[in-house]
Amino acid sequence: MPDGLHSHSFRGRSTFTDGHTHGYTGVTSLNPDVPGHVHYMMGETTFDDGHIHRYALYTSPEIPVDGGHTHYYRAATTFNDGHIHYLYGYTTVYGQ
């Protein structure tokens, strides 16, 4: 990556709330590959059950795995249509 910066992809399904789920996908912020770094994630869920939700969060610090590292994330979405959903998972692995 340019200047030693890198990002991770992420995707998943929200928790099941109010009879439905939402999908989400995106790419984290670009950050230097230094010990303890985190990434910013933001976006909108898919349009399901007549609405979307937005989310914005910081990941955990890097978690070493074979071939590089990943990050854990967990957050609540915005309150829309009378409810929220939760997102959680791991980013893709970034190799070093």
C-alpha positions as CSV (number, residue, x, y, z in Angstrom):
1,M,0.0,0.0,0.0
2,P,1.2,3.6,-0.6
3,D,3.2,5.1,2.3
4,G,2.7,1.9,4.4
5,L,-1.0,2.4,4.7
6,H,-3.5,-0.4,4.4
7,S,-7.2,-1.1,4.7
8,H,-9.4,-4.1,5.2
9,S,-12.7,-5.2,3.6
10,F,-15.7,-6.2,5.7
11,R,-19.1,-7.7,5.1
12,G,-21.9,-9.4,7.0
13,R,-25.5,-9.5,8.1
14,S,-26.9,-7.6,11.0
15,T,-28.7,-9.2,13.9
16,F,-32.3,-10.4,13.4
17,T,-34.6,-7.7,14.8
18,D,-38.2,-6.8,14.1
19,G,-38.5,-9.7,11.7
20,H,-35.6,-9.0,9.4
21,T,-31.9,-8.5,8.9
22,H,-29.8,-6.2,6.8
23,G,-26.6,-6.8,4.8
24,Y,-23.6,-4.5,4.9
25,T,-20.2,-4.3,3.1
26,G,-17.4,-1.8,2.8
27,V,-13.7,-1.0,3.2
28,T,-12.1,0.4,6.4
29,S,-10.1,3.6,6.6
30,L,-6.5,3.6,5.4
31,N,-4.1,3.4,8.4
32,P,-0.4,2.8,9.0
33,D,0.6,-0.8,9.9
34,V,1.9,0.0,13.4
35,P,1.3,-1.9,16.6
36,G,-2.0,-1.1,18.2
37,H,-3.6,0.5,15.2
38,V,-7.3,0.6,14.6
39,H,-9.5,1.4,11.6
40,Y,-12.7,3.5,11.1
41,M,-15.7,1.9,9.5
42,M,-18.9,3.6,8.3
43,G,-21.7,3.0,5.9
44,E,-25.3,2.1,5.3
45,T,-27.0,-1.3,5.5
46,T,-28.9,-2.7,2.6
47,F,-32.5,-1.5,2.1
48,D,-34.7,-4.2,3.7
49,D,-38.2,-4.1,5.2
50,G,-38.6,-0.5,3.7
51,H,-35.6,1.2,5.4
52,I,-31.9,1.3,5.9
53,H,-29.6,1.9,9.0
54,R,-26.3,3.7,9.2
55,Y,-23.3,2.7,11.3
56,A,-19.9,4.2,12.2
57,L,-17.3,2.6,14.5
58,Y,-13.7,1.9,15.2
59,T,-12.3,-1.6,15.1
60,S,-10.3,-3.3,17.7
61,P,-6.5,-3.2,17.6
62,E,-5.0,-5.7,15.2
63,I,-5.2,-9.4,15.9
64,P,-2.3,-11.4,14.6
65,V,-3.3,-14.4,12.3
66,D,-1.3,-16.6,9.9
67,G,-0.3,-14.4,7.0
68,G,-1.0,-11.0,8.7
69,H,-3.7,-9.6,10.9
70,T,-7.4,-8.9,11.2
71,H,-9.6,-6.6,13.4
72,Y,-12.8,-7.4,15.4
73,Y,-15.7,-4.9,15.2
74,R,-19.0,-4.6,17.0
75,A,-21.5,-1.7,17.0
76,A,-25.2,-0.8,17.0
77,T,-26.8,0.8,13.9
78,T,-28.8,4.0,13.9
79,F,-32.4,3.9,15.2
80,N,-34.7,3.6,12.2
81,D,-38.3,2.3,11.8
82,G,-38.5,1.9,15.6
83,H,-35.5,-0.4,16.1
84,I,-31.7,-0.9,15.9
85,H,-29.6,-3.8,14.7
86,Y,-26.1,-4.9,15.8
87,L,-23.2,-5.6,13.6
88,Y,-20.2,-7.7,14.6
89,G,-17.5,-9.7,12.9
90,Y,-13.9,-9.6,11.7
91,T,-12.3,-7.7,8.8
92,T,-10.5,-9.5,6.0
93,V,-6.8,-10.4,6.7
94,Y,-4.2,-7.9,5.7
95,G,-0.8,-9.6,4.9
96,Q,2.4,-8.2,6.0
